[in-house]
Structure formats: C-alpha cells, structure tokens
C-alpha cells in the first residue's frame, strides 16, 4: 500500500516535471515552428489595424519569424477575441484589439468567453486619444460651458458615437457617471455617419478618436472642447483634458493592446513583450502611431491586465447605472 502511494506520488511529480520541461523547451524554441498571426478585431483600414500593420514587419525582423495580420471583424471585437481565447496557448495566435475588449465584458452577458479568465495581456502598445467635439455653432468653448448649455437646453445633452458599446459611447457614459451631468447617447452605425451629422448640425456633439476628427477640427468644421486623455495632446495643446475641466481622475482613451490565451507560458509572453517594446522604439513606427494621434506606452503584461480589470469594473457600473443594452 505504501509502495502504491509512493508510486502514484512519484508519477504525479514526474508528470508535473514533464509538463514544465515541455513548456520550457517550447518557450526556448519559440517562434521557430510557424508564422505568428496577429488577429485584429476590426476591419482593415482602422486605427488598430494600421498599428498592427506598422508593427508586424518589424516584429518579424526581431523574432526571426513571419508575423501576419489577420482581420476577424464582428460583434465589436468579440468574434476575434473568442477565436484567440480558444486557440492553442503556444504564442502563435495573438489578439490585437482596443478598449472595446473591456467594454464587451461589461456590456454583453452571453459572451462565449470570459475576458479575464481566458486571456492574458502581452503588451499595452499605445493610447489613441479621444476628443469631445461639437458643431462650430454650439456656443461652448470648453466642457463646463457645454454642461451649462445642457442644463438650459436638453438638446445639448446629446452626444453621438460610432455605436452602442463603442469607445466613444463609453467615454460619454463614464463622463456622465463621474460628473453627474445628464447626457443622452445617440448611437450611429459607424463614426463616419456620426461625423457627417455633426458637421451638418443634426446632432450637437460627438466623442471620437482624435485621429478621425483632427482634419475637421483644423478646417473649422468641428470644434474641440475637451480631451479624454490624462494629458493634453500636442496636436491640440490649447484644448484641456476632461480631468482638468472639473471631472478629476477622468480618463478614457482608446488603448491598443495584445493578448494571448491564458495558458500561454510566461517565457513566450515575455519574449513577445520584449520584441514589441523593441519594435516600438523604431522611428518609423513611432511616426506612424503619432500620425494616428497616438501615444506609445509599451506597457508590460501586468499593466495591461490591471487596466482591463479596472475598466471592466468601471464600465460594468456605467452599464448598470445607465441601463445600457447591447444592440
């Protein structure tokens, strides 16, 4: 009996050692077996796709393996996220997504995955600044003047976004939650349609990425009144952040990050993270991201995981308080 117990205990130890050895060998050989795929949650041509395509060639050089970009749009990024969450945890299938990653977990009750349980951060790449813009006819130069207008006329409580669950939508929801000023969300099927209606003065305000609005701001078709970041944008140095406009600690950028299946070994995640940091130091990639009104962060896996956890809590409160339903 004692011998049997000893044998079972020995086998268990040997099994654990074998798994650890295989994982160590796999990490050491990575990524020699096959190309790495960056699974982008949105269609080609968007901001996150542009960042992925700026990075993949440089990552290929650094890792000595082809890095491909593959778009799997749909369901606000949930289709691509589910695909990666259920992929082999070997570092060859990596999710490339934005802050809708946190929003989906807060908004959708029937996701076929759990964001925190099934995925782990690889690298927090950059922030893409969002901005609150209004039609030039709106008599407000800053956030507090806009709030004052909204108190006098409910028309000015309206703000548009690219749709329910979009980063712009939740930036507005978070603003309402933290400021206690009533706002009315007007969802559109894409930011382009919303932009047209603001320029046409059909709706007074919108929250969207600075990269998508900067040309209209510079041409005078839109007026910027507040930045969602924790710091001002060098492209609009005279436009104050929401946090310094009377809503302390407010921050709601559209971040860009990479994730892997949860069981991916630490050594592989670290190898991917270090390669990404090196790639982000390349001047051409810096120029590309800054051209999208972005700010490089190069944050480690732990920072990305902590950000996602924090945002899920914040956005869950927004969903509950404002009774937001997915489309």
N, C-alpha and C positions, 0 to 999 in steps of 0.2 A: 504494500500500500504506500509506504513511504517512498519506495523506488518509483512508483507510478506518479506520485505527486512531484517528485524531483524531475522526472522525465517531462511532464507537462509544463512545469515551470521553465525547464531548460529550453523546450521547444518554443515557448512564448517569448523568451529572451532572444533566441536565435531569429525568430520571425521579425521582432522589432529591429534587431541589428541589421537584418537583411533589407528591410524597408528603408532604414536610414542610409545604408550603404548604396542602395539603388538610387535613392534621391540625390545623394552626394555626387555619385557618378554622373547622373543625368544632368545635374546643375553644372558640373565641370565640363561636360561635352557641349552643353547648350551654347549657341544655337546651331550646331553643325548638321542636324538631321534634315531640316526642311525650311522653306521660307516662313517668315513671321508675317501674320496678317493683322493689320490694324482695322478693326471693324468699326466704321464710323456710323453713328446713329442717325445721321441725316443725309439728304441727297447731296450729290456733287455740286459744288459751287458756293456753298455756305461758308460761314466763318470757321467752324470747326473742321470742315473738310479741307479748307485752304491751309490751316495749320498742320493737319495730318500730312498733306502732300508736300508741305515745306520741310517736314521732319523726316519723311520716310527714306529719302535718298541718303541723307546724312547718317541716319541710323544704320542703313545698310553698310556704309563705309566703316563705321565704328565697330559694328558687331561682326562684320565679315560674312554676312548672310543677307539675302534679299529680304526687304521689308515691303510688303504690298499694302495698298489701301483698298478696302472693300466697303462699299456703301450698302447698308441694310436699313433704309428708312422705314418709318411707320410707327404708329401708336406713341408718338412723342419720344421715341428712342427705346421703347420697351421691347420691341421685336429684336433689335440688335443686342440689347442687354441680356435678354433671355437666352439668345443663341450663345453668347460668350459664357454666361453663367453655367450652361450645361456642356460646355466644351471641356476637352481634356486639360487638366491643370499642369500643362507642360511648357507654358510660355510661348506657344506658337500661335495662339489666338487671343488677341488683346483688344479690349474695348476702348474706343476713343470717343469720348462723349462730353457733354456740357452739364450745366447745373440742373437741367431737366431730370438728370439722374436722381437727385434728391427729391425733386418735385413729384415725380411719378410715384415714389414710395408713399409720400404723404397724401396723394390725391386718389390713387387707384386702389380699391380694396381687393381686386381679383387678379393681381399680378401673379404670373406663374413662377415667380422667384421672389426672394427677399434680398433687398439691396445690400444690407449689412451682413447677413448670414452667408450669402452665396458669392460675394465678390470682395476683393481686397484692392486697395489703392496701389498703384505703381508709381505715378508721378503727377503732381499738380503742376501743370505746364504754364498756364497763363490766365490772367483775367482779361475778359473783353468788357470794357466799360459800357454801362448803360446810361442813358440820359433821359430826363423828362423834358419833352419838347411840346411847344404849343404853337398854334397858328399865330402869325405876327399880329393879327387883330386883337388877340387876347390881351387886355390891359394889365399884365402882370410881368414884372421883371425878375422875380425870384419866387421861391417856394412859399414864403409867408404871404406874399401878395396874392398868390394863386389860392391859398387856403382862405384868405379874406374874401376873395371873389366868390368862392364856392359856398361860403356861409350866406352870402347875399343872394346868389342865384344858383339853384341846383344844376343848371346847365354846365357850370364849370366844375362840378363834381365828377364829370365823365372823363375817363381816360381809356384809350384804345390800346390793344396789344395784338400780337400775331396769333392769339387764340387762347382758349382755356388751357391752363397748365403751362403756358409759355413762360420763360424767364421774366418777360415784361409784365405779364399778368401777376406773377407772384411778387415781383418787386413792388407793384402797386398795392397788392394785398398786405404785404409786410409794412408798407408805409402807412396804410390805414390802421393797421393793428398797433403800430408803435406811436402814432401821432394822435390817435382818437379823432381824426377828421374823417367824416363820411365821404367815401368815393364810390363811384359807380363804374364797374368794368364793362367796356364794350368790346367783345371779342370779334376778331376777324379771322378769316381763313388765310393767314399769312400776313407778314408785316408789310408787304408791298401794297396790298389793298388798304390797309390801315393808313399807311403813309399818304396814299392818294387822297383819302378822305380828309386827313388833317390839312394837307396843303389846300384842298378845296373847301376848307372850313365847314365840313359836315360834322366833325367832332372836334372839340377844342384842344385835346391833349393826347399824348401817347408816351409810353415808356418803351424804348427800343435800344438796340446797340448803337454806340456812337459811330461805329464803322458804317452802319447803314443809314445814318442821318447826317453825318458831318458835311457832305456836299450840299445838302439842302439848307443846313444851318449857315454855311459860308455864303450861299447865294441869296440868303434872306427869305427863303420860302418857309423856313421854320425858325422858331426862337427857342434857344436852350435856356431853361431856368434852374436846373439842378442836375448834379451828377450823383449816381447811385454808389460810387466807389467810396472808399475810406479816405482817398486823397484826390485832389483836383487833377484833371487831365491836362498835360502840356499842350494839347491841341485846343483846349478851351480854358486857359488859365484864369479868366475872369468869372467863370461860372462856378459857384460854390457847390460843395457837396451837400447832400441832404442832411448828413450828420452835423455839419456846421451851420445849417439853416434852421435849427430848432428841434431836430429829432436826434438826440445823442445816441451814439453807437449804431446808428443805421448803416447798413452796408448790404448791397445786393447786386454784385457783379454777375455776369455770365462767365463762370470759370470753365476752363478746358482741362480735362484730365484723362489719364489712362488707368484702366483697371484690368485685373486678371481673375480667373476663377479662384475661389477662396483657398483651395488646397494647393495652389502653386507654391513650390518651395521658396523659402526666404532668399536663398542664394540666387535663384533665377530672377526674382523680383528686384533684388539689389543690382544685378547685372543690367537689367533693363533700365532701372532708375539712373544708374551712373552713366549709361550710354545716352540717355535722354538729356541729362544735365550737360554733358559734353557737347551734344548737338545744339542745345540752346545757346551755347557760347559762340556759335558760328555767326559772324556778322550778317550774312545773307538771311539767316533765319530770324535774327533779331529785327532786321529791317522789315521782313515780311510781317511779323507779328505786330510790330509798332505801326505798320501801314494799315493794319486792321483796328487801330486804336487800342491795341492790347498792351498789357504789361506783363513781362516774363516774371514768373515766380520761381520755377524749378523746385517746388516743394517736395519733400520726401513722402514715401508711402504713408507714414503715420500722420502727417499733416493733412493729407487728402482724406484719410479715413475719419479723422476728427472733424473735418469740415462737413463731410457728408452726414455724420451723426448729429452735429449741431443743427444743420439745415433741416434735416428730417423732423426734428423736434419743433423748430420754428414754423416750418411750413404746415405741419400737422395742426398746429394751433390756428394758423390762418385758415385752413380748410374748415376746421370745426367752428371757429368764431364767425366766419362769413358764409358758412353753409355752401361751400363751393362743390359743385358736382362735375365729374368729367364729362366731356362731350360724347 
